[in-house]
Amino acid sequence: MSEGVVIESKKEQAVVIIVPTYNNEKTLTRVLDGILSFTDNIIVVNDGSTDNTANILLRYKQLDVIAFTQNKGKGAALRAAIARARKEGYDYAISIDSDGQHFPADIPAFHDALQQATEPVLLIGSRNMNHDSVPRKSSFGNRFSNFWFWFETGIKLTDTQSGFRAYPLHAISKKFYTNKFEFEIEVIVRAAWRGIEVKNIPIQVLYDPAERVSHFRPFKDFTRISILNTVLVFLTFFYILPRNFFRNFKKKNLKDFIKQNILGSQDSPEKKALSIGLGVFMGIAPVWGFQTALTITLAVFLRLNKVLAFAFSNISFAPFIPVVIYASLLVGGLLYPSDTTLDLDRITLDTVKSHLWQYIVGSILLAAGMSLLIGFSSYFFMRVNQQRTISSR
């Protein structure tokens, strides 16, 4: 083993290098020799290569080799290696591509960052995408991926497509759903959703057209990535954002909520009142089960106060639901009376089903009326409080 920064497998921070490879016989030897100058802890996944890869790997007795009989995709290779690394007791796995674009000399930078981390962190090598050797389509694809990662997590990164990464093995999910290139997007988005810090670390890059073999199929892989991003965006608005707001909201008592989010918010009284009105409307409207997701989604698109909108959408909390249904049927009966007799003293689910349009019309009207009433009331309340604050200064 040559001189350099040697990676020692400490019990509390054991690190292994993962090398997925598929028909990269021109560059594989150079990549493996470079890694071996820093560590012997290497897992190589031969993803069904049909070139001389298998014979090359036979020269390295110290490697832990996983061999697929058929090509399964980069995601499947990484998943197999991550599972093996967990089983062997490693804490982190640093993945590096075998096509020669990454420099093993950057491994110590990852190692140092991991040793300094006090919490689990997922590191992604940030390439200089303005380098002369970087293909224009790769630069565009990276910007595209960066945007969607930010949209889905709120985290801005300079490179989300680099395969040179460090995975916190015990913090990331144990089950994944993708097997191709899109896996590298799934794993970082879901890591961010789990509260794991995801950040970039500068690395070198070289795209040598004489050596590098790319297996990215623009149409098929881009389609897969687009489908995955569509699913992730849907989950972002209808699960992740509501979940996060609900968790944050539960941490506050009513006094702190009013002080921080109503009186202490920097938003204008108009914006806060509109946010409250939106929440009230969605809380009463006939969209049971989807109030939270729709409220936060609309608040995001309308650029309103998401916390206030979410809080007031809970106007229809469990004990109040019968009152909302009763009032909705009562209001609906004024404009859309049912042909059958409605017994308001005994309201059941069957009652709502048999007077469905009366309920829908009534709930929408009730939602609009209460939204205006509570929205305007909160506006005047906040304006009065604002004037008192100014006067006291």
Secondary structure, DSSP 8 states (H G I E B T S, - for coil): --SS-----BTTB-EEEEEEESS-TTTHHHHHHHHHTT-S-EEEEEES--SSHHHHHHT-TTSEEEEESS---HHHHHHHHHHHHHHTT-SEEEE--SSS-S-GGGHHHHHHHHHH-SS-EEEEEE--TTSTTS-HHHHHHHHHHHHHHHHHHS---S-SS-S-EEEETTTS-S-----STTHHHHHHHHHHHTT-EEEEEE------TTT------HHHHHHHHHHHHHHHHHHIIIIIHHHHHHHHHHTS-HHHHIIIIIIS-SS-HHHHHHHHHHHHHHHHSS-TT-HHHHHHHHHHHHT--HHHHHHHHGGG-GGGHHHHHHHHHHHHHHHS--SS---TTS--HHHHHHTHHHHHHHHHHHHHHHHHHHHHHHHHHHHHHHHHHHHH-
